[in-house]
Amino acid sequence: MLAKFHRTTLAASLTLILATATSASAASMKNSVDMGLTAASQPANVTLVLKLHNQADLETFIQQTVTPGSANFQKFLSTDEFANKYGATSQEIAKVQAYLAKQGLTSTVMANHLGVQVSGTLGQFSKVFSAQIHNYKSRATGKTFHSPATHVVLPSELADTVVLATGLNTDKKYLSHRVSTPKLAGQSVQASKLSAATVMAAKKPGSGNPTASGTPGDYTVGDVANFYDVNPLYERGVTGQGSTVAIVTLSNFVPADAETYWTDIGLVTKKNRITQVHVDGGGALDDGSGETSLDVEQSGGLAPSAKIIVYDAPNAGNGFVDAFAQAVSDNKADSISTSWGSPEIFNFAALNVDGAKDTDTTDAGDLVAFHEIFMEAAAQGQSVFVAAGDSGAYDTVRSLGVGTDPGDFTGPLTVDSPASDPYVTAAGGTTVPFTYAFKVSGVVGPKASITQESVWGWDYIQNYFDTNFGSGIVDVFSTGGGGGVSVYWPTPFYQQFTNGIQKSEAKQSLVYNDPTAGPTTYLKLPAHFAGRNVPDISLNADPETGYILISSVDGGLVEGEGGTSFVAPQLNGISALLTQSLGHRVGQWNPRIYLLQNIFRYGKYSAFNSVNAGDNWFYQGKPHFTPGAGIGTLDVANLDSLLKLGLHY
């Protein structure tokens, strides 16, 4: 059983060297100030994650649902069926709710029987979990949040049924995986005030799909269709009719932005197709709203007849878990995507980006909660796509930075979560061919070109400036497509026979150069761990060959946007097309796409294109699977044809 294997392996190979949850030592890691105890009367919400039943049987069932010839092939469960077979029992739930009621807490059971949402005060939760809860203030942002200052302890009355409690830490912990073209010396790409229609009016001739611009940095969903052979499906009338996509996000957005985007590029779409579901009060209109806009624009643009449900939640506490849980339990969407994440090691190491000790877990934080939710999605036939991150092979760098000065961290090889979970398809990034030249102080450097689709990593920009203008002018380390080896999840069965799968590298540690104490090791990662490799599939994500989006919060039309944020919703839209074409849900992608790659490799009839060049600052493009680009990019028309063949394992 996967979870049991993980715990045994991790206990033997992972060494955590963490401060003992005192606010001073934990806060020093990332410059937050302990403001003392929270007000006991302050309202709070916590989600209790319940233990799965019959997990080994569930794993077998999921594999059978995507195995042609199996008795359970394409026989997906309803939410009620999942709850009855694999969720907590009525007796277990009644026991949990009775205990909570005695503590004066109110609770609601999720439909999947995998969670209980609890409302009360911080004083009540502090008592229940035997943990002091303090307010903290980030020196970097000035924002305050609360978090346990001591380890959370599950009461014995809950220990047999509850896996963990999430929500007591209200600091923002997940990042949008959207990236803009870099603001370099002598070159600053600013948001344009033009309309998308103006961009389209200047489109290059002969760009194929009529909604394509043909211009790097101004690409649209039509260009994606051109790059990855989607147009044959449109020519057959496959536009996502009858399918539903869901977006799970941590910021609200303006739905009219998506309508404007589709209209301005000349795309005819289904009317009144967007439904918003505000989870836990919903997300804010903030600097993450452009992320939500692009997710809707990309997924809905590639599948113009599909319905869209947007589940938005606050980027704090249990918001992300609750939003995913509702999207899956509602079971209305055939496919789901998200473009938010955080370094995998932040979750199981109980580290928090802003420095307070994230001790509102009893096992491995949100990794466990997401894993249960993603298994439910797979059992229900819902395909899930998650952006693999935009910090190349060094996922902590975007959150923590990297360097050797006091206050700096090292940058170990790490991957992003929840993309690293084996039950989701991790979306990686490439750079499509283009010619470029940068300038400094009005001096234009020589032209250079990327001549074949490559693993996205901005070391090509770094090298260009270092070579032509001198070192030190720019520092874009380690921007690029996320990829590498999980040190939490073992290699899943579908990757075990795939050429190019790698183990974790040796001598990888998260070290903080404490201004007072000197270098302090917070985490040593296991060497040669046979872990889950990410990403699985990649598409164009480099902002230099990126896209336009419409976002009211960002001032209207924005050019030169990219990141694996674009790839996850693009795969979501593509999955909606396949749902219509096949006449049923696709289910979990990974077992089938790895089988197809292992059989057909690359070539005229393959569903995949190898990515043989470039790197994400560590993992290079290869003519086989690589943690830089996964299997490679898609040929969607071929993938559709091969899925229809009903290949047997």
Buried (B, 14 or more C-beta within 10 A) or exposed (E): EBBEEBEEBBEEBBEBEBBEBEBEBBBBBBBBBBBEBBEEEEEBBBBBBBBBBEBEEBBEBBBBBBBBEBEBBBEBBEBEEBBBBBBBBEEBBEBBBEBBEEBEBEBEBBBBBBBBBBBBBBBBBBBBBEBBBBBBBBEEEEEBBBBBBBBBEBEEBBEEBBBBBBBBBBBBBBBBBBBBBBEBBBBEBEBBEBBBEEBBEEBEEEBEBEBBBBBBBBBBBBBBBBBBBBBBBBEEEBBBBEBBBBBBBBBBBBBEBBBBBBBBBBBEBBEEBBBBBBBBEBBBBBEBBBBBBBBBBBBBBBBBBBBBBBBBBBBBBBBBBBBBBBBBBBBBBBBBBBBBBBBBBBBBBBBBBBBBBBBBBBEBBBBBBBBBBBBBBBBBBBBBBBBBBBBBBBBBBBBBBBBEEEBBBBBBBBBBBBBBBBBBBBBBBBBBEBEBEBBBEEEEBEEBEBEBBBBBBBBBBBEBBBEBBEEEBBEBBBBBBBBBBBBBBBBBBBBEEBEBBBBBBEEBBBBBBBEEEEEBBBBBBBEEBBBBBBBBBBBBBBBBBBBBBBBBBBEBBBBBBBBBBBBBBBBBBBBBBBBBBBEEBBBBBBBBBBBBBBEBBBEEEBBBBBBBBBBBBBBBBBEBBBBBBBBBBBBBBBBBBBBEEEBEE
